[in-house]
Amino acid sequence: MRNAGELCLLLALWAPGCGDPDGPIVDRQAEAEALCQEAFALLNDQHFEEARETFTCAIKKEPEYAAAHFGLGLAYGVDNPAKALPELDRALVCDPAFAIALIARGLVNESLGYVEDADRDWCSAYEIDESLYPETSSGVAQFARRLIERRPWRFH
């Protein structure tokens, strides 16, 4: 084993029933959440392949878990943006108000040269976040606004 991230991955993949999505719903949701927490830690430590594998396991547990699709999209976005888009799209199908997923999809779209799609995603993220937190602009809205302002002709 090269590092602790690999050990964590092996432990997650070894978890009983990882490939069996037929367990009780509450157990599947809790297991998917735990796997996502682990996968985000792997992603934070730049263990991209291990994170992808762990997010995929979480998705097997709970196919409609937006955070797992979002995380998998982030993990692919680092080196394979074309593979990131379907995962970010799926996250947004699971949770249409997932503003940070819109920002991530916008960044991926921008990296692929889809500037108008990126602008739309960032504007949507800003609008969603502002409608959810009208009194206090969150970091998500502020980040979306900065991205939008890079293209001032699109900001109203």
Backbone as JSON Lines, residues from 0, in Angstrom:
{"i":0,"aa":"M","n":[0.82,-1.17,0.0],"ca":[0.0,0.0,0.0],"c":[0.88,1.25,0.0]}
{"i":1,"aa":"R","n":[0.57,2.19,-0.89],"ca":[1.4,3.38,-1.01],"c":[1.05,4.47,-0.02]}
{"i":2,"aa":"N","n":[-0.23,4.56,0.4],"ca":[-0.6,5.64,1.32],"c":[-1.91,5.32,2.04]}
{"i":3,"aa":"A","n":[-2.26,6.17,2.98],"ca":[-3.47,5.96,3.78],"c":[-4.73,6.06,2.94]}
{"i":4,"aa":"G","n":[-4.7,6.87,1.87],"ca":[-5.86,6.98,0.98],"c":[-6.22,5.65,0.36]}
{"i":5,"aa":"E","n":[-5.21,4.88,-0.03],"ca":[-5.48,3.56,-0.6],"c":[-6.08,2.62,0.45]}
{"i":6,"aa":"L","n":[-5.6,2.72,1.67],"ca":[-6.15,1.91,2.74],"c":[-7.62,2.25,2.94]}
{"i":7,"aa":"C","n":[-7.95,3.52,2.98],"ca":[-9.34,3.94,3.13],"c":[-10.19,3.43,1.98]}
{"i":8,"aa":"L","n":[-9.65,3.5,0.77],"ca":[-10.37,3.01,-0.39],"c":[-10.64,1.52,-0.27]}
{"i":9,"aa":"L","n":[-9.63,0.76,0.09],"ca":[-9.82,-0.68,0.24],"c":[-10.87,-0.98,1.29]}
{"i":10,"aa":"L","n":[-10.84,-0.26,2.38],"ca":[-11.84,-0.47,3.43],"c":[-13.24,-0.15,2.91]}
{"i":11,"aa":"A","n":[-13.36,0.92,2.13],"ca":[-14.68,1.28,1.58],"c":[-15.16,0.25,0.58]}
{"i":12,"aa":"L","n":[-14.25,-0.2,-0.28],"ca":[-14.65,-1.19,-1.28],"c":[-14.95,-2.55,-0.66]}
{"i":13,"aa":"W","n":[-14.32,-2.81,0.46],"ca":[-14.54,-4.07,1.15],"c":[-15.87,-4.07,1.9]}
{"i":14,"aa":"A","n":[-16.42,-2.87,2.16],"ca":[-17.65,-2.76,2.95],"c":[-18.69,-3.74,2.45]}
{"i":15,"aa":"P","n":[-19.29,-4.52,3.34],"ca":[-20.27,-5.51,2.94],"c":[-21.38,-4.89,2.11]}
{"i":16,"aa":"G","n":[-21.69,-5.53,1.01],"ca":[-22.81,-5.11,0.17],"c":[-22.52,-3.95,-0.74]}
{"i":17,"aa":"C","n":[-21.27,-3.58,-0.92],"ca":[-20.96,-2.41,-1.73],"c":[-21.56,-2.52,-3.13]}
{"i":18,"aa":"G","n":[-21.52,-3.68,-3.71],"ca":[-22.06,-3.85,-5.05],"c":[-23.51,-4.28,-5.06]}
{"i":19,"aa":"D","n":[-24.15,-4.38,-3.88],"ca":[-25.52,-4.87,-3.79],"c":[-26.46,-3.73,-3.44]}
{"i":20,"aa":"P","n":[-27.19,-3.18,-4.43],"ca":[-28.05,-2.04,-4.16],"c":[-29.4,-2.43,-3.56]}
{"i":21,"aa":"D","n":[-29.59,-3.69,-3.17],"ca":[-30.9,-4.15,-2.73],"c":[-31.08,-4.16,-1.22]}
{"i":22,"aa":"G","n":[-30.17,-3.59,-0.47],"ca":[-30.31,-3.53,0.98],"c":[-31.42,-2.57,1.37]}
{"i":23,"aa":"P","n":[-31.72,-2.48,2.67],"ca":[-32.74,-1.53,3.13],"c":[-32.39,-0.1,2.73]}
{"i":24,"aa":"I","n":[-33.41,0.69,2.43],"ca":[-33.2,2.04,1.92],"c":[-32.39,2.9,2.89]}
{"i":25,"aa":"V","n":[-32.72,2.87,4.17],"ca":[-32.01,3.69,5.14],"c":[-30.54,3.31,5.19]}
{"i":26,"aa":"D","n":[-30.25,2.01,5.18],"ca":[-28.87,1.55,5.19],"c":[-28.13,2.01,3.93]}
{"i":27,"aa":"R","n":[-28.78,1.9,2.79],"ca":[-28.14,2.32,1.53],"c":[-27.82,3.81,1.56]}
{"i":28,"aa":"Q","n":[-28.76,4.62,2.05],"ca":[-28.52,6.06,2.11],"c":[-27.37,6.39,3.05]}
{"i":29,"aa":"A","n":[-27.37,5.77,4.21],"ca":[-26.3,6.03,5.18],"c":[-24.95,5.56,4.64]}
{"i":30,"aa":"E","n":[-24.94,4.42,3.98],"ca":[-23.69,3.91,3.41],"c":[-23.22,4.81,2.27]}
{"i":31,"aa":"A","n":[-24.15,5.29,1.45],"ca":[-23.78,6.19,0.35],"c":[-23.2,7.49,0.9]}
{"i":32,"aa":"E","n":[-23.8,8.02,1.96],"ca":[-23.29,9.25,2.57],"c":[-21.88,9.03,3.14]}
{"i":33,"aa":"A","n":[-21.68,7.91,3.81],"ca":[-20.36,7.62,4.38],"c":[-19.32,7.46,3.28]}
{"i":34,"aa":"L","n":[-19.68,6.78,2.21],"ca":[-18.76,6.61,1.09],"c":[-18.43,7.97,0.45]}
{"i":35,"aa":"C","n":[-19.43,8.83,0.35],"ca":[-19.19,10.15,-0.22],"c":[-18.25,10.96,0.65]}
{"i":36,"aa":"Q","n":[-18.42,10.9,1.95],"ca":[-17.5,11.63,2.83],"c":[-16.08,11.14,2.62]}
{"i":37,"aa":"E","n":[-15.93,9.85,2.52],"ca":[-14.6,9.28,2.28],"c":[-14.06,9.7,0.92]}
{"i":38,"aa":"A","n":[-14.92,9.66,-0.09],"ca":[-14.49,10.01,-1.44],"c":[-14.1,11.49,-1.53]}
{"i":39,"aa":"F","n":[-14.84,12.36,-0.84],"ca":[-14.47,13.78,-0.85],"c":[-13.13,14.0,-0.16]}
{"i":40,"aa":"A","n":[-12.85,13.23,0.88],"ca":[-11.53,13.31,1.53],"c":[-10.44,12.86,0.56]}
{"i":41,"aa":"L","n":[-10.69,11.79,-0.17],"ca":[-9.73,11.32,-1.18],"c":[-9.52,12.39,-2.26]}
{"i":42,"aa":"L","n":[-10.62,12.99,-2.68],"ca":[-10.55,14.04,-3.7],"c":[-9.74,15.22,-3.19]}
{"i":43,"aa":"N","n":[-9.96,15.6,-1.95],"ca":[-9.22,16.7,-1.33],"c":[-7.72,16.4,-1.27]}
{"i":44,"aa":"D","n":[-7.38,15.12,-1.09],"ca":[-5.97,14.71,-1.05],"c":[-5.42,14.41,-2.45]}
{"i":45,"aa":"Q","n":[-6.2,14.71,-3.47],"ca":[-5.84,14.54,-4.88],"c":[-5.61,13.08,-5.27]}
{"i":46,"aa":"H","n":[-6.35,12.19,-4.66],"ca":[-6.35,10.77,-5.04],"c":[-7.56,10.56,-5.95]}
{"i":47,"aa":"F","n":[-7.42,11.05,-7.18],"ca":[-8.56,11.16,-8.07],"c":[-9.15,9.8,-8.47]}
{"i":48,"aa":"E","n":[-8.32,8.85,-8.82],"ca":[-8.84,7.55,-9.24],"c":[-9.55,6.86,-8.08]}
{"i":49,"aa":"E","n":[-8.96,6.9,-6.9],"ca":[-9.58,6.28,-5.73],"c":[-10.89,6.98,-5.39]}
{"i":50,"aa":"A","n":[-10.91,8.28,-5.52],"ca":[-12.15,9.03,-5.27],"c":[-13.22,8.62,-6.27]}
{"i":51,"aa":"R","n":[-12.85,8.49,-7.54],"ca":[-13.83,8.08,-8.56],"c":[-14.42,6.71,-8.22]}
{"i":52,"aa":"E","n":[-13.57,5.8,-7.82],"ca":[-14.04,4.45,-7.47],"c":[-14.99,4.5,-6.28]}
{"i":53,"aa":"T","n":[-14.67,5.32,-5.29],"ca":[-15.5,5.4,-4.09],"c":[-16.82,6.1,-4.38]}
{"i":54,"aa":"F","n":[-16.8,7.16,-5.18],"ca":[-18.05,7.81,-5.59],"c":[-18.93,6.84,-6.38]}
{"i":55,"aa":"T","n":[-18.31,6.05,-7.25],"ca":[-19.06,5.07,-8.04],"c":[-19.73,4.05,-7.13]}
{"i":56,"aa":"C","n":[-19.04,3.63,-6.1],"ca":[-19.61,2.71,-5.13],"c":[-20.8,3.36,-4.41]}
{"i":57,"aa":"A","n":[-20.69,4.63,-4.07],"ca":[-21.79,5.35,-3.43],"c":[-23.0,5.42,-4.36]}
{"i":58,"aa":"I","n":[-22.74,5.64,-5.64],"ca":[-23.83,5.71,-6.63],"c":[-24.51,4.36,-6.77]}
{"i":59,"aa":"K","n":[-23.74,3.27,-6.69],"ca":[-24.35,1.94,-6.71],"c":[-25.28,1.75,-5.52]}
{"i":60,"aa":"K","n":[-24.9,2.3,-4.39],"ca":[-25.73,2.21,-3.19],"c":[-27.0,3.05,-3.33]}
{"i":61,"aa":"E","n":[-26.84,4.26,-3.82],"ca":[-27.95,5.21,-3.9],"c":[-27.85,5.99,-5.22]}
{"i":62,"aa":"P","n":[-28.45,5.43,-6.29],"ca":[-28.29,6.01,-7.64],"c":[-28.78,7.46,-7.78]}
{"i":63,"aa":"E","n":[-29.67,7.9,-6.91],"ca":[-30.2,9.26,-7.02],"c":[-29.54,10.23,-6.04]}
{"i":64,"aa":"Y","n":[-28.39,9.88,-5.51],"ca":[-27.71,10.72,-4.54],"c":[-26.9,11.79,-5.28]}
{"i":65,"aa":"A","n":[-27.42,13.0,-5.28],"ca":[-26.83,14.09,-6.05],"c":[-25.38,14.35,-5.68]}
{"i":66,"aa":"A","n":[-25.06,14.29,-4.39],"ca":[-23.69,14.59,-3.95],"c":[-22.68,13.6,-4.53]}
{"i":67,"aa":"A","n":[-23.09,12.34,-4.7],"ca":[-22.18,11.34,-5.27],"c":[-21.89,11.64,-6.74]}
{"i":68,"aa":"H","n":[-22.93,12.01,-7.48],"ca":[-22.73,12.36,-8.9],"c":[-21.9,13.64,-9.02]}
{"i":69,"aa":"F","n":[-22.17,14.59,-8.14],"ca":[-21.39,15.83,-8.12],"c":[-19.92,15.53,-7.87]}
{"i":70,"aa":"G","n":[-19.64,14.73,-6.85],"ca":[-18.26,14.38,-6.53],"c":[-17.57,13.64,-7.65]}
{"i":71,"aa":"L","n":[-18.3,12.72,-8.28],"ca":[-17.71,11.99,-9.4],"c":[-17.42,12.94,-10.56]}
{"i":72,"aa":"G","n":[-18.32,13.9,-10.76],"ca":[-18.07,14.91,-11.78],"c":[-16.83,15.74,-11.48]}
{"i":73,"aa":"L","n":[-16.65,16.11,-10.22],"ca":[-15.44,16.85,-9.84],"c":[-14.19,16.01,-10.07]}
{"i":74,"aa":"A","n":[-14.26,14.74,-9.7],"ca":[-13.11,13.86,-9.84],"c":[-12.73,13.67,-11.31]}
{"i":75,"aa":"Y","n":[-13.72,13.6,-12.18],"ca":[-13.42,13.51,-13.62],"c":[-13.01,14.86,-14.19]}
{"i":76,"aa":"G","n":[-13.54,15.94,-13.64],"ca":[-13.27,17.26,-14.18],"c":[-11.8,17.64,-14.17]}
{"i":77,"aa":"V","n":[-11.03,17.02,-13.31],"ca":[-9.61,17.32,-13.2],"c":[-8.86,16.92,-14.46]}
{"i":78,"aa":"D","n":[-9.17,15.74,-15.0],"ca":[-8.39,15.26,-16.15],"c":[-9.23,14.73,-17.31]}
{"i":79,"aa":"N","n":[-10.56,14.73,-17.16],"ca":[-11.41,14.24,-18.24],"c":[-12.75,14.97,-18.2]}
{"i":80,"aa":"P","n":[-12.75,16.26,-18.58],"ca":[-13.97,17.05,-18.45],"c":[-15.16,16.5,-19.23]}
{"i":81,"aa":"A","n":[-14.91,15.82,-20.34],"ca":[-16.02,15.25,-21.11],"c":[-16.76,14.19,-20.29]}
{"i":82,"aa":"K","n":[-16.06,13.46,-19.45],"ca":[-16.71,12.49,-18.57],"c":[-17.36,13.14,-17.37]}
{"i":83,"aa":"A","n":[-16.92,14.33,-17.03],"ca":[-17.48,15.04,-15.88],"c":[-18.9,15.54,-16.17]}
{"i":84,"aa":"L","n":[-19.14,15.99,-17.39],"ca":[-20.44,16.6,-17.71],"c":[-21.63,15.7,-17.41]}
{"i":85,"aa":"P","n":[-21.64,14.42,-17.85],"ca":[-22.82,13.6,-17.55],"c":[-23.07,13.41,-16.06]}
{"i":86,"aa":"E","n":[-22.0,13.35,-15.27],"ca":[-22.18,13.19,-13.83],"c":[-22.74,14.47,-13.2]}
{"i":87,"aa":"L","n":[-22.25,15.61,-13.64],"ca":[-22.78,16.87,-13.13],"c":[-24.22,17.07,-13.59]}
{"i":88,"aa":"D","n":[-24.52,16.68,-14.83],"ca":[-25.91,16.73,-15.31],"c":[-26.81,15.86,-14.43]}
{"i":89,"aa":"R","n":[-26.33,14.67,-14.11],"ca":[-27.12,13.74,-13.28],"c":[-27.32,14.32,-11.87]}
{"i":90,"aa":"A","n":[-26.3,14.94,-11.32],"ca":[-26.45,15.58,-10.01],"c":[-27.57,16.61,-10.05]}
{"i":91,"aa":"L","n":[-27.65,17.35,-11.15],"ca":[-28.66,18.39,-11.27],"c":[-30.05,17.83,-11.57]}
{"i":92,"aa":"V","n":[-30.12,16.65,-12.16],"ca":[-31.41,15.98,-12.31],"c":[-31.9,15.54,-10.93]}
{"i":93,"aa":"C","n":[-30.99,15.02,-10.13],"ca":[-31.33,14.57,-8.77],"c":[-31.7,15.73,-7.87]}
{"i":94,"aa":"D","n":[-31.04,16.87,-8.05],"ca":[-31.29,18.06,-7.22],"c":[-31.12,19.31,-8.08]}
{"i":95,"aa":"P","n":[-32.2,19.78,-8.72],"ca":[-32.11,20.94,-9.62],"c":[-31.64,22.23,-8.95]}
{"i":96,"aa":"A","n":[-31.71,22.32,-7.63],"ca":[-31.29,23.53,-6.93],"c":[-29.88,23.4,-6.35]}
{"i":97,"aa":"F","n":[-29.1,22.47,-6.86],"ca":[-27.74,22.21,-6.37],"c":[-26.82,23.24,-7.02]}
{"i":98,"aa":"A","n":[-26.77,24.43,-6.42],"ca":[-26.07,25.57,-7.03],"c":[-24.59,25.31,-7.26]}
{"i":99,"aa":"I","n":[-23.93,24.66,-6.32],"ca":[-22.49,24.44,-6.49],"c":[-22.22,23.47,-7.65]}
{"i":100,"aa":"A","n":[-23.17,22.55,-7.91],"ca":[-23.03,21.65,-9.07],"c":[-23.16,22.45,-10.36]}
{"i":101,"aa":"L","n":[-24.0,23.47,-10.35],"ca":[-24.1,24.35,-11.53],"c":[-22.79,25.1,-11.76]}
{"i":102,"aa":"I","n":[-22.17,25.56,-10.69],"ca":[-20.88,26.24,-10.84],"c":[-19.85,25.27,-11.41]}
{"i":103,"aa":"A","n":[-19.8,24.06,-10.87],"ca":[-18.83,23.07,-11.37],"c":[-19.09,22.75,-12.83]}
{"i":104,"aa":"R","n":[-20.37,22.56,-13.18],"ca":[-20.68,22.26,-14.59],"c":[-20.29,23.44,-15.48]}
{"i":105,"aa":"G","n":[-20.48,24.66,-14.97],"ca":[-20.06,25.82,-15.74],"c":[-18.56,25.84,-15.98]}
{"i":106,"aa":"L","n":[-17.79,25.5,-14.96],"ca":[-16.33,25.45,-15.12],"c":[-15.92,24.39,-16.12]}
{"i":107,"aa":"V","n":[-16.6,23.24,-16.07],"ca":[-16.3,22.17,-17.04],"c":[-16.71,22.63,-18.44]}
{"i":108,"aa":"N","n":[-17.89,23.22,-18.56],"ca":[-18.32,23.72,-19.87],"c":[-17.33,24.73,-20.42]}
{"i":109,"aa":"E","n":[-16.87,25.63,-19.55],"ca":[-15.89,26.63,-19.99],"c":[-14.61,25.95,-20.49]}
{"i":110,"aa":"S","n":[-14.15,24.93,-19.76],"ca":[-12.91,24.25,-20.16],"c":[-13.07,23.53,-21.5]}
{"i":111,"aa":"L","n":[-14.31,23.16,-21.82],"ca":[-14.57,22.49,-23.1],"c":[-14.91,23.48,-24.22]}
{"i":112,"aa":"G","n":[-14.91,24.77,-23.88],"ca":[-15.19,25.8,-24.89],"c":[-16.65,26.15,-25.04]}
{"i":113,"aa":"Y","n":[-17.52,25.65,-24.16],"ca":[-18.96,25.93,-24.21],"c":[-19.26,27.13,-23.31]}
{"i":114,"aa":"V","n":[-18.81,28.31,-23.75],"ca":[-18.83,29.51,-22.93],"c":[-20.27,29.94,-22.61]}
{"i":115,"aa":"E","n":[-21.16,29.88,-23.57],"ca":[-22.55,30.29,-23.3],"c":[-23.22,29.35,-22.29]}
{"i":116,"aa":"D","n":[-22.95,28.05,-22.4],"ca":[-23.49,27.11,-21.41],"c":[-22.91,27.4,-20.02]}
{"i":117,"aa":"A","n":[-21.62,27.73,-19.98],"ca":[-20.99,28.07,-18.7],"c":[-21.67,29.3,-18.09]}
{"i":118,"aa":"D","n":[-21.87,30.32,-18.89],"ca":[-22.52,31.53,-18.39],"c":[-23.92,31.23,-17.86]}
{"i":119,"aa":"R","n":[-24.67,30.41,-18.59],"ca":[-26.02,30.05,-18.14],"c":[-25.98,29.33,-16.79]}
{"i":120,"aa":"D","n":[-25.04,28.39,-16.67],"ca":[-24.91,27.66,-15.4],"c":[-24.59,28.6,-14.25]}
{"i":121,"aa":"W","n":[-23.65,29.51,-14.46],"ca":[-23.25,30.43,-13.39],"c":[-24.38,31.38,-13.01]}
{"i":122,"aa":"C","n":[-25.1,31.87,-14.02],"ca":[-26.25,32.75,-13.72],"c":[-27.32,31.99,-12.95]}
{"i":123,"aa":"S","n":[-27.57,30.75,-13.34],"ca":[-28.56,29.93,-12.63],"c":[-28.12,29.68,-11.19]}
{"i":124,"aa":"A","n":[-26.84,29.38,-11.01],"ca":[-26.32,29.14,-9.65],"c":[-26.49,30.38,-8.8]}
{"i":125,"aa":"Y","n":[-26.19,31.52,-9.36],"ca":[-26.33,32.78,-8.63],"c":[-27.79,33.01,-8.24]}
{"i":126,"aa":"E","n":[-28.69,32.85,-9.2],"ca":[-30.11,33.08,-8.94],"c":[-30.66,32.1,-7.89]}
{"i":127,"aa":"I","n":[-30.3,30.85,-8.0],"ca":[-30.76,29.84,-7.04],"c":[-30.25,30.19,-5.65]}
{"i":128,"aa":"D","n":[-28.97,30.46,-5.54],"ca":[-28.4,30.72,-4.23],"c":[-28.95,32.01,-3.62]}
{"i":129,"aa":"E","n":[-29.13,33.02,-4.43],"ca":[-29.7,34.28,-3.94],"c":[-31.15,34.08,-3.49]}
{"i":130,"aa":"S","n":[-31.9,33.23,-4.17],"ca":[-33.3,32.99,-3.77],"c":[-33.37,32.17,-2.48]}
{"i":131,"aa":"L","n":[-32.39,31.3,-2.25],"ca":[-32.38,30.49,-1.04],"c":[-31.9,31.28,0.17]}
{"i":132,"aa":"Y","n":[-30.97,32.21,-0.07],"ca":[-30.36,32.98,1.02],"c":[-30.41,34.48,0.69]}
{"i":133,"aa":"P","n":[-31.62,35.06,0.63],"ca":[-31.71,36.46,0.19],"c":[-31.1,37.46,1.16]}
{"i":134,"aa":"E","n":[-31.07,37.14,2.43],"ca":[-30.55,38.08,3.44],"c":[-29.03,38.1,3.5]}
{"i":135,"aa":"T","n":[-28.42,36.93,3.29],"ca":[-26.97,36.83,3.38],"c":[-26.45,36.11,2.15]}
{"i":136,"aa":"S","n":[-25.75,36.79,1.34],"ca":[-25.19,36.18,0.14],"c":[-24.15,35.13,0.54]}
{"i":137,"aa":"S","n":[-24.36,33.92,0.11],"ca":[-23.45,32.84,0.48],"c":[-22.19,32.87,-0.38]}
{"i":138,"aa":"G","n":[-21.24,32.05,0.0],"ca":[-20.01,31.93,-0.78],"c":[-20.28,31.43,-2.18]}
{"i":139,"aa":"V","n":[-21.3,30.59,-2.32],"ca":[-21.65,30.07,-3.65],"c":[-22.09,31.21,-4.55]}
{"i":140,"aa":"A","n":[-22.98,32.05,-4.06],"ca":[-23.45,33.18,-4.87],"c":[-22.31,34.14,-5.19]}
{"i":141,"aa":"Q","n":[-21.44,34.38,-4.22],"ca":[-20.31,35.28,-4.46],"c":[-19.37,34.72,-5.51]}
{"i":142,"aa":"F","n":[-19.11,33.42,-5.44],"ca":[-18.24,32.79,-6.43],"c":[-18.88,32.83,-7.81]}
{"i":143,"aa":"A","n":[-20.18,32.52,-7.87],"ca":[-20.89,32.57,-9.15],"c":[-20.82,33.98,-9.73]}
{"i":144,"aa":"R","n":[-21.02,34.97,-8.88],"ca":[-20.98,36.35,-9.36],"c":[-19.6,36.7,-9.93]}
{"i":145,"aa":"R","n":[-18.54,36.26,-9.25],"ca":[-17.18,36.52,-9.77],"c":[-16.98,35.88,-11.14]}
{"i":146,"aa":"L","n":[-17.49,34.66,-11.29],"ca":[-17.36,33.99,-12.58],"c":[-18.16,34.72,-13.66]}
{"i":147,"aa":"I","n":[-19.35,35.15,-13.31],"ca":[-20.2,35.88,-14.25],"c":[-19.54,37.19,-14.64]}
{"i":148,"aa":"E","n":[-18.96,37.88,-13.68],"ca":[-18.36,39.18,-13.94],"c":[-17.15,39.1,-14.85]}
{"i":149,"aa":"R","n":[-16.59,37.92,-15.01],"ca":[-15.5,37.77,-16.0],"c":[-16.04,38.01,-17.4]}
{"i":150,"aa":"R","n":[-17.36,37.88,-17.54],"ca":[-18.03,38.13,-18.81],"c":[-19.17,39.14,-18.54]}
{"i":151,"aa":"P","n":[-18.82,40.41,-18.35],"ca":[-19.8,41.4,-17.89],"c":[-20.98,41.6,-18.83]}
{"i":152,"aa":"W","n":[-20.85,41.31,-20.11],"ca":[-21.96,41.5,-21.03],"c":[-23.09,40.51,-20.76]}
{"i":153,"aa":"R","n":[-22.82,39.46,-19.95],"ca":[-23.86,38.47,-19.64],"c":[-24.55,38.77,-18.3]}
{"i":154,"aa":"F","n":[-23.99,39.63,-17.47],"ca":[-24.54,39.88,-16.13],"c":[-25.53,41.03,-16.18]}
{"i":155,"aa":"H","n":[-26.68,40.83,-15.56],"ca":[-27.72,41.88,-15.52],"c":[-27.87,42.37,-14.12]}
